[in-house]
Amino acid sequence: MNAATDLLELLAGRSAGIAEDRDWRVLLELADRTLTTPALRHSPGLPLWLRQEVEARIAKNVFRRARLIETYQQAAEALRKAGIDSVLLKGFTHEIDAAWDPALRTQCDIDLLCPAEAGEPAQAALLACGFQFHDGSELSDNHRRPMLKPHQWSWKGDYFDPELPVSVELHHTIWSQQRDRVRTPGTEAFWDRRETMHAGGLEVPAFRDADRLGTAALHLLRHVLRNNVRPLHAFELARMLQRRSADHAFWQRWSQHPAELQWLQSIAFQLAALWFHAEMPEPAKAAFAQLPARIHSWFDEFAYAPILGLTHPNKDALWLHLALLPRFWDRAIVARRKLLPGRLPASQQATGSYLGHVATRGRYHALALARALWTGSRSAAQRSTASHTSD
C-alpha cells in the first residue's frame, strides 16, 4: 500500500482498497499537501468523515476562487492601462480545457506571461496599483519575484486557508533551456497565435488551444525533471487528453508543433495517461513511439517514480532527464546539480519552521541520492550484462 498511488486511483475514480482509518488519514495529509483534496469529491469508497473534510475544503476553495478572480482583474487591468500585452497561463483556462468543476480545482496564484522586454514596465504597473514584492529572492527562472497586495496573513497549517494571499507571477518564458538544457523549439510561436477565451466568467487572453495543451504538458514535464511533481498537473493533463481524444481538427493544429516539441509533450502525456488510466490519442501515441529506446526503457522501470517520490524520496527522474540530453557536458551539469544541490531551499517554500524545512529537505536529498546511486549502478550493471549476452 502506498498513499501516493492510492491517491492516483481515487482521483481517477477508482477504489483504493483502504480499510483502516489511519491509512485514510495518511492519504488525507498527502491530498492536502498536494492540494488535491477537493478533487476527491466523486471518488468511491471514502468514509463519511473524509467526505466531510473534502466538502469543507471545497467551501474554502469557492471563497478563494472569488479572490483569485478579483486579483486577476486588478492585475490585468493594470497591465492593460500600461499598454502591456499578456496571456493567462494555466489558472482559469484549465477549468475549460480540462472540463471540470472550478470548485474542485485548487489554484494558488495568477500566472501571466508578458514579453521579456515588458518585464520591468509590467512590474512598475503592478506596483502602481498596490502590489508589492514577495519577501525573499526570486523563486523561479521562468518568472520574476511574485507580487501581492499588502497583508497580515501568517501560516496556520491550513493548505486551503481562504485568506492565503494571492500572488501574481509575471513570466518571461514557459521553459528554461538554460537550466534544464532541453530545447523546446516552436514554443516561441505560441505568443503569435494567442487568442481571447471565456474562462472564470471572464474574457482572458490565452494561447491557442493546442498551444495551451503544449504548455500544460511542458509544465508537468518540468516538474517531473525537477523532482517536485504535483499530481494535480498530471490529473488535469489526463482530463485534457480525454476531452480532445476524438477532436481531429484540434490534433491537426497540434501537429503544427515541431517534432521535437511533440516528443517532449508525449512524455508528459504518457505519464498522465498511465497514472490516471487515460487513453492516449493516436497523434500523441505516434509521437511517443518515435522516442529513443532509452526513454521507453525509463518508462518500463521508473514510470511511477515521480509520484512515489511524494512519499519515498528518489531521484529516478534524473535518468529520464539525462536521456533527453545528447551532449555530454549538458548531462554532466544536470547530474551534478540534481545529485548535489548547491544551495539551501528558499525560505518561501517553508510552511512552518525554516530550520525544520531545511532538515526535511536535507534528509530528502540524502535518501534520494543514495537511491539514485543504487539504481544508477544497477541499471549500468544490467546494461553491461545485456551487452555481454548479446556479444
Order of alpha helices (4+ residues) and beta strands (2+ residues): alpha-alpha-alpha-beta-alpha-beta-alpha-beta-beta-beta-alpha-beta-beta-alpha-alpha-alpha-alpha-alpha-alpha-alpha-alpha-alpha-alpha
